Amino acid sequence: MNIPISANRSNFAFPLLDIGGLIRYIHLIMLAALTYRRIFAALPALLLALAAPHAATAQETTAFAFLRNDVGARAAALAGSVTAVTGDPTLLFYNPASIGTLTVPSGSAGFFKHLLDINAGYVAYGQEIAGFGSVGAGVVYTNYGSFDGADDFDNPTGTFSVSDIAFSAGYANTLEENVLYGGAVKFIYSSIAGYHATALAADAGILYRIPASRLTLGASIRNIGSETSTYDGVREQLPLDLAVGASVIPRGLPLLLNVDFHRLNENPGTFIDRLSAFTVGGEFTLSSVFRARFGYNNQSRRDLQTGTASGLAGFSAGIGVTISGTVVDYSLSSLGVIGNLHRISVSAAF
């Protein structure tokens, strides 16, 4: 599920294996934070304040867990490490400030093949409106297939379906030079055999770009909200996610390298534990036509460990091909011994 394709699907990376480079980029981040101390000093406190009423342990069992799924084959190949990525309409679902980086109207649609008969997809669009800012809209859905129903005496009652869908609309603009902010509202609907639950939520985010260093910093908080109707009166929390990320294009390398820290609102214990939900992604530009991608999701690998075996759980890879201005992306994400997930997206600029 993924992409736009305006001419600059740019930025971010974090050379984790180069200690000297890592120190230099940490220094750049510190300088950026000092330069815009009014913004970045207030931002963590603001986002944490928004998250505080909902802070809890992981909310994997919520009826709205589908909101954690990656949207777009490009983002999935990068293991969801896209909080500071730019130039892609699907980023509305990750950091709404990113739609402010679209240079031309861009749209994307994609399909997600999950395990068993579970299928999902999305459509996203974004553009700049002169004198107003940038706007975006999108839909994500998941269909879990058909199931055989039965009454209390095991008598067949026919088949029923289960599905989830969320509609999002966002806005982004420039706060000051190289600093963008954005927000999005969403309506969420979940249904099971004639029963349903609904929710209203909002996302917020910010981006700070340092063009001279080809570095971008980002932060977002997603799914701030609550249910407006419930399944049989049982109220559930939305999967709140506070994330920060950085991306950079190392000089002399055709590589966009990214690092994100997710679920910072959750309180698993120590500071190190709080940082355990990190993702790393890289995108190699092999030519004007081909891009190759890789990703690693540490939280997924931990969650999918079976005994002492993890296999390739948490790892992902993909490729993007540009044909006459249209981009086709494919990704494969490993769930270890459970299986693999496949996504395909088609994107274009208009």
Long-range contacts (C-beta under 8 A, 24 or more apart in sequence): 1-70, 1-71, 1-72, 1-73, 1-75, 1-76, 1-90, 1-108, 1-110, 1-111, 1-112, 1-121, 1-122, 1-140, 1-343, 1-345, 2-71, 2-72, 2-73, 2-74, 2-75, 2-76, 2-88, 2-90, 2-108, 2-110, 2-329, 2-343, 2-345, 2-347, 3-72, 3-73, 3-74, 3-88, 3-89, 3-90, 3-106, 3-108, 3-320, 3-327, 3-329, 3-345, 3-347, 4-87, 4-88, 4-89, 4-90, 4-102, 4-106, 4-107, 4-108, 4-126, 4-347, 4-348, 4-349, 5-87, 5-106, 5-322, 5-325, 5-326, 5-327, 5-347, 5-348, 5-349, 6-87, 6-102, 6-103, 6-104, 6-106, 6-349, 7-87, 7-103, 7-104, 7-349, 8-86, 8-87, 8-101, 8-103, 9-85, 9-86, 9-87, 9-88, 9-256, 10-85, 10-86, 10-87, 10-101, 10-216, 10-249, 10-256, 11-84, 11-85, 11-86, 11-209, 11-214, 11-215, 11-216, 11-247, 11-248, 11-249, 11-256, 12-84, 12-85, 12-86, 12-215, 12-216, 12-218, 12-245, 12-246, 12-247, 12-248, 12-249, 12-256, 12-257, 12-258, 13-246, 13-247, 13-248, 13-249, 13-250, 13-255, 13-256, 13-257, 13-258, 13-259, 13-282, 14-246, 14-247, 14-248, 14-257, 14-258, 14-259, 14-280, 15-248, 15-250, 15-257, 16-259, 16-280, 21-250, 25-215, 25-246, 25-248, 28-210, 28-213, 28-215, 29-215, 29-217, 29-246, 32-208, 32-210, 32-215, 32-217, 36-179, 36-208, 39-175, 39-179, 39-206, 39-208, 40-208, 43-206, 43-219, 44-219, 47-204, 47-219, 47-221, 47-242, 48-242, 48-265, 50-204, 50-221, 50-224, 51-221, 51-224, 51-240, 51-242, 51-265, 52-265, 54-224, 54-237, 54-238, 54-240, 54-265, 55-240, 55-265, 55-266, 55-267, 56-237, 56-266, 56-267, 57-266, 57-267, 57-268, 58-263, 58-266, 59-236, 59-237, 59-238, 59-239, 59-240, 60-239, 60-303, 62-236, 62-237, 62-238, 62-239, 63-164, 63-190, 63-197, 63-231, 63-236, 64-164, 64-188, 64-190, 64-199, 64-223, 64-236, 64-238, 64-239, 65-239, 66-120, 66-140, 66-142, 66-164, 66-166, 67-140, 67-166, 67-188, 67-222, 67-223, 67-238, 67-239, 68-239, 68-241, 69-112, 69-120, 69-140, 69-142, 70-333, 70-343, 71-110, 71-122, 71-124, 71-138, 71-140, 72-108, 72-110, 72-122, 72-124, 72-329, 72-343, 72-345, 73-110, 73-318, 73-320, 73-329, 73-330, 73-331, 73-343, 73-344, 73-345, 74-283, 74-293, 74-318, 74-320, 74-329, 74-331, 74-345, 76-112, 76-295, 76-316, 76-318, 76-331, 76-333, 76-341, 76-343, 77-281, 77-283, 77-293, 77-294, 77-295, 77-316, 77-317, 77-318, 77-319, 77-329, 77-330, 77-331, 77-332, 77-333, 78-258, 78-279, 78-281, 78-282, 78-283, 78-293, 78-294, 78-295, 78-316, 79-279, 79-280, 79-281, 79-295, 79-296, 79-297, 79-300, 79-314, 79-315, 79-316, 79-333, 80-260, 80-262, 80-279, 80-281, 80-295, 80-297, 81-245, 81-258, 81-259, 81-260, 81-279, 81-280, 81-281, 81-295, 82-245, 82-258, 82-260, 82-281, 83-205, 83-218, 83-219, 83-220, 83-243, 83-244, 83-245, 83-260, 84-207, 84-216, 84-217, 84-218, 84-245, 84-246, 84-247, 84-258, 84-260, 85-216, 85-218, 85-247, 85-256, 85-258, 86-207, 86-209, 86-216, 88-347, 89-124, 89-125, 89-126, 89-136, 89-138, 89-347, 90-122, 90-124, 90-138, 90-345, 90-347, 92-124, 92-126, 92-136, 92-137, 92-138, 92-168, 92-170, 92-184, 93-122, 93-124, 93-138, 93-140, 93-168, 93-203, 93-222, 94-205, 94-220, 94-222, 94-243, 95-182, 95-203, 95-205, 95-206, 95-207, 95-218, 95-219, 95-220, 95-243, 96-136, 96-170, 96-171, 96-172, 96-182, 96-183, 96-184, 96-203, 96-204, 96-205, 96-220, 97-172, 97-180, 97-181, 97-182, 97-205, 97-206, 97-207, 97-218, 97-220, 98-172, 98-180, 98-182, 98-205, 98-207, 98-218, 99-126, 99-134, 99-135, 99-136, 99-170, 99-172, 99-182, 100-128, 100-133, 100-134, 100-172, 100-173, 100-174, 100-180, 100-181, 100-182, 100-207, 101-180, 101-207, 102-126, 102-127, 102-128, 102-134, 102-136, 103-128, 104-349, 104-350, 105-349, 105-350, 106-347, 106-348, 106-349, 106-350, 107-347, 107-348, 107-350, 108-345, 108-346, 108-347, 108-348, 109-345, 109-346, 109-347, 110-329, 110-343, 110-344, 110-345, 110-346, 111-343, 111-344, 111-345, 112-142, 112-341, 112-342, 112-343, 113-341, 113-342, 113-343, 114-142, 114-341, 115-335, 115-338, 115-339, 115-341, 116-145, 117-144, 117-145, 117-146, 118-142, 118-143, 118-144, 118-145, 119-143, 119-145, 126-170, 133-171, 133-172, 133-173, 133-174, 134-171, 134-172, 134-173, 134-182, 135-169, 135-170, 135-171, 135-172, 136-168, 136-169, 136-170, 136-171, 136-172, 136-184, 137-167, 137-168, 137-169, 137-170, 138-167, 138-168, 139-165, 139-166, 139-167, 139-168, 140-165, 140-166, 140-168, 141-165, 141-166, 147-193, 149-193, 160-192, 160-193, 160-194, 161-191, 161-193, 162-191, 162-192, 162-193, 163-190, 163-191, 164-188, 164-189, 164-190, 164-191, 165-189, 165-190, 168-203, 170-203, 175-206, 178-208, 178-209, 178-210, 178-211, 179-206, 179-207, 179-208, 179-209, 180-206, 180-207, 180-209, 181-205, 181-206, 181-207, 182-206, 182-207, 186-225, 188-238, 190-231, 192-231, 195-231, 195-232, 196-229, 196-231, 197-227, 197-229, 197-230, 197-231, 197-236, 198-227, 198-228, 198-229, 199-225, 199-226, 199-227, 199-228, 199-238, 200-225, 200-226, 200-228, 201-225, 201-226, 201-238, 213-248, 214-248, 214-249, 214-250, 214-251, 215-246, 215-247, 215-248, 216-246, 216-247, 216-248, 217-244, 217-245, 217-246, 218-244, 218-245, 218-246, 218-247, 219-243, 219-244, 219-245, 221-265, 240-265, 241-265, 254-284, 254-285, 254-286, 255-282, 255-283, 255-284, 255-285, 256-282, 256-283, 256-285, 257-281, 257-282, 257-283, 258-282, 262-299, 263-299, 276-302, 283-320, 288-322, 289-321, 289-322, 289-323, 290-319, 290-320, 290-321, 290-322, 291-319, 291-320, 291-321, 292-317, 292-318, 292-319, 293-317, 293-318, 293-319, 293-320, 293-331, 295-333, 300-335, 301-336, 304-335, 304-336, 304-338, 305-336, 306-336, 306-337, 309-336, 309-337, 310-336, 311-336, 311-337, 312-336, 313-337, 313-338, 318-343, 325-349
